[in-house]
Amino acid sequence: MGQQTAIAQASAMIDMELDQAVADLGRMIACDTSFPPGLGYGDFASLMEDLLAPLGAATRRVTVPEALWFVPRGPARGERINLIADLPETDGPLPVCSLYFHVDTVCAATGWSRDPFRLTEEAGTLYGLGTADMKGAIAAMLHALRVAQKAGVRLAYRPQLLLCTDEEGGLYPGIRYLAEEGLIGGHLVNFNGTAGPRIWGGCFGSFNLQVTVTGFAAHAGNYIADRRRQGINAIEAALPMMQAVQDLRPSVSARVSALPPPPGAPPLAAQIAITVAEGGTCGGQVPDRFTFLVSRRYAPEEDFAAARAEIESAIRAACPDGAGLDVDLIGHLVPTADPTGPHYPRWIRAVQEGFGAAPEDFVKYAAASASDSGYVQRAGVAQEIILSGLIRPSSNGHGAEEHTTRADLAALSRTILHYLAADFEPELNPDS
């Protein structure tokens, strides 16, 4: 069988055997890896070890040391288990291509009419928490590797799979630890991106500050705000601090970046928001504790330390006398610089094969959303990072009824198959 015929056969098998990929995705969705707290990483690693075993993958677990990620008042709990899977070399020594996926999801939003931890299919649409961001991409990758082996497709690269923790808000994402420990090989493809044609232009950084306000509990009927012996209401003490954050918004949002925005969109600008607020126990008691979370997206042109200090200074200046205050950094992703490089032309051709895109469909743009890829660049592992995935504006990632489709699952799988195949556009392979 000629190699081109093997690629064509494998491509056809992607559609014919897509039920297997959907079944794999169903098992992944059923494994709760919500962050916070991130308690399901061990179970997900076990699931992936089971799914990868038929491919002959050599797997190893890499745990991020607790001293790096643990914040006493932070939301993260449990062991941070990352999984590295190396596929066997069947065609002699090959350059490595690292395929990166984060295994955590956000918490299930309110408003789901379906069970977010059970894959539900309706007319080719696949609903479940993580279907688009980004367990569906893991299922597409497994499917591509499975059919490539079955059809005898020779590979241009030896795939190294990186299944990592804490992208959705952790202080020390797993990919950062792997990069700093020198455990990532070759060039990197990050599947935490959009479906279809795009040339990634980099992205902002982000960080989360958890503000804990402590007061003094008392009977609500005897509460007098300015007398500690009769209670300090932590919620009321937090109000001027929350307002101080709101007052920063005009100046923060005026800071625009030179990164290329999406087509037709305004320049990318810095952002600040209060995204979590909680406290109090019952109607008859003055609350003695209240927490709120400040989310800040910062442009590459900004300095992280200065952006953090600006918020902390405003909050501390607004803290009423007598109230206790702690401000903890509980999540941080650094900006990603322009990640384009020599492998992009070949990836673009693979996307054309997978998604049916035309060359003129590809546009380079950046995002105010953040990525943990910046840590890979900062560690000196790789400057070039290809971004792809299953996320579409309509897929409602991070929201209720998150979904992908069978068509996109097959398209991404076909893209991966072509990119890894040795005889696909060999003249575009900078490693050949």
LINRARA-V112750 format. One record per pair of residues at least 12 apart in sequence whose ideal C-beta (glycine too) atoms are under 10 Angstrom apart, sorted by the first residue. I is the first residue (numbers start at 1). GAP is how many residues later the second one is. Records with the same first field share a line. If there is no record, write none. Layout:
# LINRARA-V112750
I=GAP, GAP
This chain:
# LINRARA-V112750
1=150, 151
2=421
3=149, 150, 151, 418, 419, 420, 421
4=417, 419, 420
5=146, 147, 148
6=142, 144, 145, 146, 147, 148, 415, 417
7=141, 144, 145, 146, 147, 346, 407, 410, 411, 414, 415, 416, 417
8=143, 145
9=138, 141, 142, 143, 144
10=134, 136, 137, 138, 139, 140, 141, 142, 143, 403, 404, 407, 408, 411
11=133, 136, 137, 140, 142, 342, 343, 399, 402, 403, 406, 407, 410
12=135, 139, 402
13=130, 133, 134, 135, 137, 138, 400, 404
14=126, 129, 130, 132, 133, 134, 137, 340, 395, 396, 397, 398, 399, 400, 402, 403
15=132, 391, 392, 395, 398, 399
16=131
17=126, 129, 130, 133
18=121, 122, 125, 129, 388, 389, 391, 392, 395
19=387
20=119, 122, 123, 126, 127
21=105, 115, 117, 118, 119, 120, 121, 122, 123, 125, 126, 385, 388, 389, 391, 392
22=97, 99, 104, 114, 117, 121, 384, 387
23=96, 116
24=23, 24, 27, 95, 111, 112, 114, 115, 116, 117, 118, 119, 122
25=94, 96, 101, 103, 105, 106, 110, 111, 112, 113, 114, 115, 117, 118, 379, 384
26=92, 93, 94, 95, 100, 102, 105, 109, 113
27=17, 20, 21, 23, 24, 92, 108, 112
28=16, 19, 20, 23, 75, 77, 91, 100, 102, 103, 107, 108, 110, 111, 114
29=76, 86, 87, 88, 89, 90, 91, 97, 98, 99, 100, 101, 102, 106, 107, 110, 373
30=13, 17, 85, 87, 88, 89, 98
31=12, 13, 14, 15, 16, 17, 72, 74, 86, 99, 104
32=12, 73, 75, 76, 84, 85, 97, 98
33=12, 14, 69, 70, 71, 72, 96, 97, 102, 132, 135
34=70, 71, 72, 73, 74, 82, 83, 95, 96, 134
35=40, 41, 42, 67, 68, 69, 70, 71, 72, 130, 131, 132, 133, 134, 135, 296
36=38, 39, 40, 41, 42, 68, 70, 71, 130, 132, 133, 134, 240, 294, 295
37=37, 38, 39, 40, 41, 70
38=31, 37, 38, 39, 40, 41, 42, 43, 65, 66, 67, 127, 128, 130, 131, 132
39=37, 38, 39, 40
40=38, 41, 63, 64, 65, 125
41=20, 22, 23, 37, 38, 39, 40, 41, 42, 62, 63, 122, 123, 124, 125, 133
42=19, 21, 36, 37, 38, 39, 41
43=38
44=37, 39, 59, 60, 91, 94, 119, 121
45=14, 16, 17, 18, 34, 36, 37, 38, 58, 118, 120
46=15, 35, 37
47=36, 56
48=35, 37, 53, 55, 90, 94, 113, 115
49=12, 34, 36, 114
51=34, 87, 88, 91, 95
52=31, 33, 34, 35, 90, 93, 109, 111
53=32
54=88, 91, 92, 95
55=30, 32, 33, 87, 90, 91, 93, 94, 104, 106
56=30, 31, 32, 34, 93
57=26, 27, 28, 29, 30, 31, 88, 102, 103, 104
58=26, 27, 28, 29, 30
59=24, 25, 26, 27, 102, 104
60=22, 23, 24, 25, 26, 123
61=18, 20, 21, 22, 23, 102
62=18, 19, 20, 21, 22, 100, 102, 103, 112, 115, 116, 119, 121
63=16, 17, 18, 19, 102, 111, 114
64=15, 16, 17, 18, 100, 101, 102, 106, 107, 108, 109, 110, 112, 113, 114, 117
65=15, 107, 112
66=12, 13, 14, 106
67=105
68=12, 103, 104, 108, 109, 112
69=96, 97, 101, 102, 103, 104, 105, 107, 108, 261
70=101, 102
71=99, 100, 101, 139, 257, 258, 259, 260
72=254, 256
73=137, 138, 139, 218, 253, 254, 255, 257
74=95, 96, 97, 134, 136, 254, 255, 256, 257
75=32, 94, 95, 96, 133, 135, 201, 216, 218, 255, 256
76=89, 90, 93, 94, 95, 96, 254, 255
78=87
79=86
80=24, 84, 85, 86, 90, 92, 93, 94, 97
81=22, 82, 83, 84, 93
82=20, 21, 80, 81, 82, 83, 84, 91, 92, 93, 95, 96, 101
83=18, 20, 78, 79, 80, 81, 82, 91
84=14, 76, 77, 78, 79, 80, 90, 94, 99, 100, 101
85=14, 60, 74, 75, 76, 77, 78
86=12, 72, 73, 74, 75, 99
87=12, 58, 61, 62, 68, 70, 71, 72, 73, 74, 333
88=61, 70, 71
89=66, 69
90=59, 62, 64, 65, 68
91=62, 63, 64, 65, 67, 331
92=62, 66
93=65
94=60, 61, 62, 63, 64, 65, 92, 326, 328, 337
95=61, 62, 63, 90, 91, 92, 334, 335, 336, 337
96=61, 62, 63, 64, 88, 89, 90, 91, 92, 335
97=58, 59, 60, 61, 62, 63, 64, 88, 89, 90, 91, 92, 246, 289, 319, 322, 323, 334
98=59, 60, 61, 62, 63, 64, 77, 80, 85, 86, 87, 88, 89, 90, 91, 92, 278, 283, 284, 287
99=38, 39, 42, 45, 46, 58, 60, 61, 62, 63, 64, 87, 89, 90, 91, 92, 287, 317, 320, 321
100=34, 37, 60, 61, 62, 63, 64, 67, 74, 75, 78, 84, 88, 89, 90, 91, 92, 272, 273, 276, 285, 286, 287
101=33, 34, 36, 37, 40, 60, 61, 62, 63, 66, 74, 88, 89, 90, 91, 288
102=28, 31, 32, 33, 35, 36, 60, 61, 62, 63, 64, 65, 66, 68, 71, 72, 73, 88, 89, 90, 269, 270
103=27, 31, 32, 35, 59, 60, 61, 62, 63, 64, 65, 71
104=26, 29, 30, 31, 60, 61, 62, 63, 64, 65, 66, 69, 70
105=12, 23, 24, 25, 26, 28, 29, 30, 62, 63, 292, 293, 297
106=23, 24, 27, 62, 63, 291, 292, 293, 296
107=22, 61, 291
108=20, 21, 22, 291, 292, 294
109=20, 287, 289, 290, 291, 292, 293
110=289, 290
111=285, 288, 289, 290
112=15, 16, 17, 287, 288, 289, 290
113=14, 287, 288
114=13, 14, 15, 286, 287, 288, 289
115=12, 13, 14
116=12, 13, 14, 15, 284, 285, 286
117=12, 13
119=12, 16, 17, 20, 284
120=281, 283
121=282, 284, 285
122=281
123=282, 283
124=281, 282, 283, 284, 285
125=270, 276, 278, 279, 280, 281, 282, 283
126=13, 264, 269, 276, 277, 278, 279, 280, 282, 283
127=269, 273, 274, 275, 276, 277
128=273, 274, 275, 276
129=268, 269, 270, 271, 272, 273
130=267, 272, 274
131=259, 264, 265, 266, 270, 271, 272, 273, 274, 277, 278
132=62, 63, 257, 258, 259, 260, 262, 263, 264, 265, 266, 270, 271, 272, 273, 276
133=34, 35, 58, 59, 60, 256, 257, 258, 262, 263, 264, 265, 269, 271
134=33, 34, 56, 57, 58, 59, 255, 256, 257, 263, 270
135=255, 269
136=55, 59, 253, 254, 255, 259, 266, 267, 268, 269, 272, 273, 276
137=53, 54, 55, 56, 58, 251, 252, 253, 254, 267, 271, 272, 275, 276, 279
138=23, 25, 53, 252
139=251, 265, 270, 273, 274
140=51, 214, 248, 249, 250, 264, 268, 269, 270, 271, 272, 273, 274, 275, 276, 277
141=18, 20, 22, 48, 50, 271, 272, 275, 276, 279
142=19, 271, 274
143=266, 267, 269, 270, 271, 273, 274
144=15, 210, 266, 268, 269, 270, 271, 272, 273, 274, 275, 276, 277
145=14, 16, 268, 271, 272, 275
146=267, 271
147=266, 267, 270
148=265, 268, 269, 272, 273
151=266, 270
153=264, 265, 267, 268, 269, 270, 271
154=266, 267, 268, 269
155=262, 264, 265, 266, 267, 268
156=190, 263, 264, 265, 266, 267, 268, 269, 270, 273, 275, 276
157=28, 29, 30, 32, 186, 262, 263, 264, 265, 272, 274
158=27, 28, 262
159=27, 30, 257, 261
160=23, 24, 25, 26, 28
162=12, 13, 16, 17, 21, 22, 23, 26, 27, 28, 214
163=12
164=12, 13, 14, 208
165=12, 207
166=165, 167, 206
167=23, 25, 164, 166, 203, 204, 205, 206
168=24, 163, 165, 204, 230
169=37, 38, 39, 106, 124, 126, 161, 162, 163, 164, 201
170=38, 160, 161, 162, 163, 202
171=36, 37, 157, 158, 159, 160, 161, 162
172=159, 160, 200, 203
173=158, 159, 160, 198, 199, 200, 201, 202
174=198, 201
175=13, 15, 17, 196, 197, 198, 199, 200, 201, 204, 206
176=156, 157, 158, 196, 197, 198, 199, 200, 202, 203
177=198, 202
178=197, 198, 201, 203
179=193, 194, 195, 196, 197, 198, 199, 200, 201, 202, 203
180=195, 196, 198, 199, 200, 201
181=198
182=197, 198, 199
183=198
184=192, 195, 197, 198
185=196, 197
186=157, 195, 196, 245
187=154, 155, 156, 157, 160, 194, 195, 196, 197, 198, 199, 243, 244
188=151, 153, 155, 185, 188, 189, 193, 194, 195, 196, 197, 198, 199
189=154, 158, 195, 196, 197, 198, 199, 200, 226, 227, 230, 231
190=146, 149, 181, 182, 183, 186, 195, 196, 197, 198, 199
191=195, 196, 197, 198, 199, 200, 221, 225
192=177, 179, 180, 181, 195, 196, 197, 198, 199, 205
193=174, 176, 178, 180, 192, 193, 194, 195, 196, 197, 198
194=68, 173, 193, 194, 195, 196, 197, 198, 199, 201
195=156, 159, 160, 193, 194, 195, 196, 197, 200, 209, 210, 212, 213, 214, 216, 217, 220
196=155, 158, 159, 160, 161, 165, 166, 192, 193, 194, 195, 196, 212, 215, 216, 219
197=151, 154, 155, 158, 159, 160, 161, 162, 163, 164, 165, 166, 191
198=64, 150, 153, 159, 163, 164, 165, 166, 167, 169, 189, 190, 191
199=61, 140, 141, 145, 148, 149, 152, 163, 164, 165, 166, 187, 188
200=136, 138, 139, 140, 144, 164, 165, 166, 167, 171, 173, 185, 186, 187, 188
201=58, 59, 60, 61, 67, 135, 136, 137, 138, 139, 162, 163, 164, 165, 166, 186
202=55, 57, 58, 66, 98, 133, 134, 135, 136, 137, 138, 162, 163, 164, 165, 169, 171, 172, 175, 183, 185
203=54, 56, 65, 94, 96, 97, 130, 132, 133, 134, 136, 163, 164, 165, 166, 167, 168, 170, 171, 184
204=53, 55, 64, 65, 66, 67, 92, 93, 94, 95, 96, 97, 98, 129, 130, 131, 132, 162, 163, 164, 165, 166, 167, 170
205=65, 91, 92, 93, 94, 95, 97, 99, 102, 127, 128, 129, 130, 131, 165, 166, 169
206=65, 89, 90, 91, 92, 98, 125, 126, 127, 128, 129, 162, 163, 164, 165
207=87, 88, 89, 90, 91, 97, 100, 101, 104, 122, 123, 124, 125, 126, 127, 163
208=67, 68, 85, 86, 87, 88, 120, 121, 122, 123, 124, 125
209=36, 83, 84, 85, 86, 87, 99, 102, 103, 106, 118, 119, 120, 121, 122, 123
210=66, 81, 82, 83, 84, 116, 117, 118, 119, 120, 121
211=27, 30, 31, 34, 63, 65, 66, 79, 80, 81, 82, 83, 100, 101, 104, 105, 108, 114, 115, 116, 117
212=22, 26, 67, 77, 78, 79, 80, 112, 113, 114, 115, 116
213=19, 20, 21, 22, 23, 24, 25, 26, 28, 29, 66, 74, 75, 76, 77, 78, 79, 102, 106, 107, 110, 111, 112, 113, 114
214=18, 20, 23, 65, 73, 74, 75, 76, 77, 109, 110, 111, 112
215=13, 16, 17, 18, 19, 20, 21, 22, 23, 64, 71, 72, 73, 74, 75, 105, 107, 108, 109
216=12, 13, 14, 15, 16, 17, 18, 70, 71, 72, 106, 107, 108
217=14, 15, 16, 17, 64, 68, 69, 70, 71, 72
218=12, 13, 14, 15, 67, 68, 69, 70
219=12, 65, 66, 67
220=13, 62, 63, 64, 65, 66, 67
221=63, 64, 65
222=64
223=13, 62, 63
224=62
225=12, 61, 95, 97
226=94, 95, 96
227=95
228=93, 94, 95
230=56
231=54, 55, 56, 57
232=54, 55, 56, 88, 89, 90, 91, 92
233=46, 47, 52, 53, 54, 55, 57, 87, 90
234=45, 46, 52, 53, 54, 55, 56, 57, 89, 90
235=42, 43, 44, 45, 51, 52, 53, 54, 55, 57
236=50, 51, 54, 84, 87
237=50, 53, 81, 82, 83, 84, 85, 86, 87, 88
238=39, 41, 49, 51, 52, 53, 54, 77, 80, 81, 82, 85, 87
239=51, 79, 81
240=75, 77, 78, 79, 80, 83
241=33, 49, 51, 53, 73, 74, 75, 76, 77, 78, 79, 82, 84, 86
242=32, 35, 48, 50, 52, 73, 76
243=71, 75
244=67, 69, 70, 71, 72, 73, 74, 75
245=27, 28, 29, 47, 49, 51, 66, 69, 70, 73
246=26, 27, 28, 68
247=67, 71
248=24, 46, 48, 62, 63, 66, 67
249=21, 22, 23, 24
250=22
251=19, 21, 59
252=17, 18, 19, 20, 21, 44, 45, 46, 50, 55, 58, 59
253=16, 17, 18, 19, 44
254=15, 16
255=13, 14, 15, 16, 43, 44, 46, 47, 52
256=12, 13, 14, 43, 45
257=12, 13, 41, 42, 43, 44, 45, 78, 109, 111
258=41, 42, 43, 108
259=40, 41, 42, 76, 77, 78, 79, 106, 107, 108, 109
260=78, 103, 104, 105, 106, 107
261=104, 105, 106, 107
262=101, 103, 104, 105, 106
263=100, 101, 102
265=100, 102, 103
267=32, 101
268=29, 31, 32, 97, 98, 99, 100, 101
269=28, 30, 99
270=26, 27, 28, 29, 31, 32, 37, 98
271=24, 25, 26, 27, 28, 97, 98
272=22, 23, 24, 25, 26, 35, 38, 39
273=20, 21, 22, 23, 24
274=18, 19, 20, 21
275=17, 18, 19, 20
276=15, 16, 17, 18, 19
277=13, 14, 15, 16
278=12, 13, 14, 15
279=12, 13
288=36
289=35
290=33
291=35, 37
292=23
293=35, 37, 38
294=14, 17, 18, 20, 21, 33
295=36, 75
296=12, 14, 15, 36
297=36, 38, 70, 71, 72, 73
298=35, 36, 37, 70, 72
299=36, 67, 69
300=34, 35, 36, 37, 38, 66, 74
301=34
302=33
304=25, 28, 30, 31
308=19, 21, 24
311=16
312=13, 15, 17
315=12
331=39
332=38, 40, 43
333=36, 37, 38, 39, 40, 41, 42
334=36, 37, 38, 39, 40, 41, 43, 44
335=31, 35, 36, 38, 39, 42, 43
336=30, 31, 34, 35, 36, 37, 38, 39, 40, 41, 42, 47, 49, 51
337=29, 36, 37, 40, 41, 46, 48
338=26, 28, 39, 45, 46, 47
339=27, 32, 34, 35, 37, 38, 43, 44, 45, 46, 47, 48
340=24, 43, 44, 45, 46, 47
341=41, 42, 43, 44, 45, 89
342=42, 86, 87, 88, 89
343=41, 42, 43, 76, 85, 86, 87, 88
344=18, 20, 40, 41, 42, 84, 86
345=80, 82, 83, 84, 85
346=40, 72, 73, 78, 79, 80, 81, 82, 83, 84, 85, 86
347=39, 40, 41, 68, 71, 72, 81
348=13, 14, 38, 71, 77, 80
349=66, 69, 70, 75, 76, 79
350=36, 38, 64, 65, 66, 67, 68, 69, 70, 71, 74, 75, 78
351=35, 37, 60, 61, 63, 64, 67, 68
352=63, 66
353=58, 61, 62, 64, 65, 66, 68, 71, 72
354=34, 54, 56, 57, 58, 59, 60, 61, 62, 63, 64, 65
355=33, 52, 53, 55, 56, 57, 59, 60
356=55, 58
357=54, 58
367=20
369=22
371=14, 16
373=12, 13, 14
384=46
386=33
388=24, 27, 28, 31
389=15, 19, 23
390=13, 14, 15, 18, 19, 21, 22
391=13, 17
392=12, 13, 16
395=13
